């Protein structure tokens, strides 16, 4: 029986999911931990010159970047996204997913998050609710960085 090649974790970043300052923190963390990071976007975005950071441009088709992340993600990978349906899809593949506010999506909470998202979409469509998620704050940044470091530390030990 052939033993499959062990592959280290990869960090996948949904290109429109997080502020630039957090993307830069992820790039630095990739360098520090030697865990590769891939920014997946539907248009060009600047990334640092690094063998551990790359950009994958998908084109502008509906959900093209999301679909590419799902295609690439494997068990043990980290996916940074604010897109709850994308988080659900990568969790089903055994990857971990979290958003820019430092909230970890899990098999235990993702279905509730999807249901809440659908309810909020319906309320917005009916004009009952305006606005969206809370604006990004220093507290969110701190939570994100703490979670990123915790997940990368665990991934590096595998």
KERO-967166 format. One record per residue: x negated, y negated, z of N, C-alpha, C, O in turn; residue in three letters. Coordinates in steps of 0.2 Angstrom, whole numbers, plus 5000, padded with zeros to 4 digits. Each point is the difference from the previous one (the first is absolute). Layout:
<sites>
XYZXYZXYZXYZALA
...
</sites>
This chain:
<sites>
499650065000500449945000499649945000499549995004UNK
500649964992499649944999500249955005500649995001UNK
499049985002500249955005500049934997499549984996UNK
501149985004500049944997499549955003499950005006UNK
499949964989499549945002500349965005500649974999UNK
499150015007500349955005499949934997499549984998UNK
501049995002500049934998500149955006500550015004UNK
499149944997500149955005500649964999500350004994UNK
500049975011500649964999499849944996499449984999UNK
501149994998500049944996500549955002500650025002UNK
499349924998500549955002500349974993499649984996UNK
501050025004500449984994500449935002500350015005UNK
499649944992500349945001500549984995499849994994UNK
500850005008500549984995499949924999500049965005UNK
499850034989499749934998500449945003499849955001UNK
500950064999500449945002500250015007500549965003UNK
499250095001500350015007499749965005500349995006UNK
499149984994499749975005499649944998499849994995UNK
500249965010499649944999499350014998499750055002UNK
500049904994499350014998499550015006499550045000UNK
500649925006499650015005500050075003499450025002UNK
501150024998500050075002499750044995499750055001UNK
500449944992499650044995499349995001499650055000UNK
500249895002499249995001499850045006499550035000UNK
500949975005499950045006499950084998499650035003UNK
500949994993500050074998499350024996499750055001UNK
500149904995499450014996499450015004499650045000UNK
500449915006499450015004500150065004499450035002UNK
501249995000500050075004499850064995499750045003UNK
500549954991499750064995499350005000499750055001UNK
500049894999499250005000499850035007499550045000UNK
500849945005499750025007500150075001499650035003UNK
501050004995500150075001499850054994500050065001UNK
499849914994499850044994500650044997500050054997UNK
500649925004500750034998500249964994500149945001UNK
500050084993500149964994500749975001500550035003UNK
499649914994500649974999500249984993499549994996UNK
501150025002500249994993500649955001500550025003UNK
499449934994500649954999500450014994499750004994UNK
500950025006500450024994500549944999500449995005UNK
499649984989500449944999500250014992499750034996UNK
500849925003500250004993499749954996500249984994UNK
499349985009499649954997499349995003499950035006UNK
499749944991499349995002500049975007500449955001UNK
499250075004499949975006499350005002499650054998UNK
500149905005499350005002499850055005500450015005UNK
499150034994499750045006499349995000499749984996UNK
500050045010499349995000499650054996500250064998UNK
499249925000499650054997499750055005499649995004UNK
500750074995499850055005500250074997500550014996UNK
499150045005500150074998500650035004500350054997UNK
499949925008500550035004500749974999500550025003UNK
499549924993500649974999500149994993499649984996UNK
501050055001500249994993500749974999500450015005UNK
499749974989500749974998500250054995499750024995UNK
501050005006500350044995500649964998500549985003UNK
499549994990500549964997500550054997499850044995UNK
500849965006500550044997500449984995500350044996UNK
499849895003500449974995500749985004500050025006UNK
500449954990500649975004500650045000500549975001UNK
499550094997500650045000500350005007499750005005UNK
501050014995500450015007499650055004500050064998UNK
499849925008499750055005499450034997499850065003UNK
499949924992499450034998499450015005499750055000UNK
500249895004499550015005500250055005499650045003UNK
501049964999500350055005499950074998499750045004UNK
500549974990499950074997499350025000499950065001UNK
499749894997499250025000499850025007499650055000UNK
500649915005499850025006500250075002499650045003UNK
501049974996500350075002499650054996499950065003UNK
500049934991499650054996499350015003499750065000UNK
500049895002499350015003499950025007499650045002UNK
500949945002500050025007500050075002500450044997UNK
499249985008500050075002500050005008500049955003UNK
500150115000500050005007499449975003499550024998UNK
500649955007499449965004499949944997499649965004UNK
500650014990499949944998500449955004500550015003UNK
499349924996500349955003500349954995499749994995UNK
500950005005500449954996500249945003500450015005UNK
499549934993500249945003500549974995499949984994UNK
500750025008500649974996500549975005500150035005UNK
500349934992500649975003500650034997500649995002UNK
499350054993500550044996500350065004499650055000UNK
500949955003500350065004500150064996499850055002UNK
500549944992500050064996499450034998499950064999UNK
499649904999499350034999499750035006499750054999UNK
500449925007499750035006500450075001499650055001UNK
501049964997500350065001499750054995499950065002UNK
500049924992499750054995499350025002499950064999UNK
499749905004499350025001500050045007499650045001UNK
500949955003500050045006500250074998499750055004UNK
500749964991500250064998499450044998500050064999UNK
499549914998499450034998499550015005499450034999UNK
500749955008499550015005499649945001499550005005UNK
500649944992499649945001500349975006500550015002UNK
499149945000500249955005500249944997499649974996UNK
500949995006500249944997500149955006500350015005UNK
499549924994500249955004500049934997499850004994UNK
500549955009500149944997499549955002499650015005UNK
500549934993499549945001500249975007499649975003UNK
500950055000500249985007499750055005500250005006UNK
499550054992499750055004500550055003499950035005UNK
500649994991500550055002499950064996500050004994UNK
499950055009499950074997500650034998500550015004UNK
499650014990500650044998499850085001499550024999UNK
501050015004499950075002500650044997500549974999UNK
499450105001500650044998500649995005500650014998UNK
499249975008500649995005500349945000500649995002UNK
499149954994500449945000500149984993500449954999UNK
499450084996500149984993500750004998500249954996UNK
500250105005500750004998500449955003500449974997UNK
499550015009500349955003499849934997500449964999UNK
499050035000499749944996500350004993500249944998UNK
499950114999500350004993500849985001500249964996UNK
500150075009500749985001500149935001500449964998UNK
499250015007500049935002499949964993500349955000UNK
499250074996499849964994500649994996500249954997UNK
500250115002500650004996500549965002500349964997UNK
499850045010500649965003499849934999500449964998UNK
499050025003499849934999500049984993500249944999UNK
499750104996500149984993500749994999500249954996UNK
500250095006500749994999500349945003500449964997UNK
499450025010500249945003499749944996500449955000UNK
499050054998499749954996500449994993500249944998UNK
500050114999500450004994500749975001500249964996UNK
500150055010500649975002500049935002500549975002UNK
498950014999499949935003500049995007500049955003UNK
500150115000500050005008499449995003500049975006UNK
499450044991499449995003499549974995500050024994UNK
499749935008499549974996499350005003500050015006UNK
499549994991499350005002499850075000500350054998UNK
499149965005499750074999499650015007500249985005UNK
499350064994499650025006499749945003499949944997UNK
499950065010499649955003499449984996499750044997UNK
500149895003499449984997499450045003500050015006UNK
499549994990499450035003499749965005499949944999UNK
499850095007499849965005499350035003499850054998UNK
499949915006499350035003500250065004499550055000UNK
501049965003500250065004500050064995499850055001UNK
500649944993500050054995499350024997499950064999UNK
499749895000499350014998499650055005499750044998UNK
500449945009499750045005500250075000499650055001UNK
501149964999500350065000499750054994499950055000UNK
500149914994499850044994499350025000499850064999UNK
499749905004499350015000499950065005499650044999UNK
500849965007499950055005500250074997499750055001UNK
500949954996500250064997499650024994499850065000UNK
499949904996499650024995499350035003499850054998UNK
500049925007499450035003500150075003499650045000UNK
501049965003500150075004500150054994499850065001UNK
500649934994500150054994499350014997499950064998UNK
499749895001499350024996499650045005499650044997UNK
500449945009499650045005500250085000499650045000UNK
501149975000500250075000499850034993499850065000UNK
500349904994499850034994499350024999499850054997UNK
499849915006499250015000499850065003499550034999UNK
500949995006499950065004500250074997499850055002UNK
500649944993500350064996499450034996500250054997UNK
</sites>
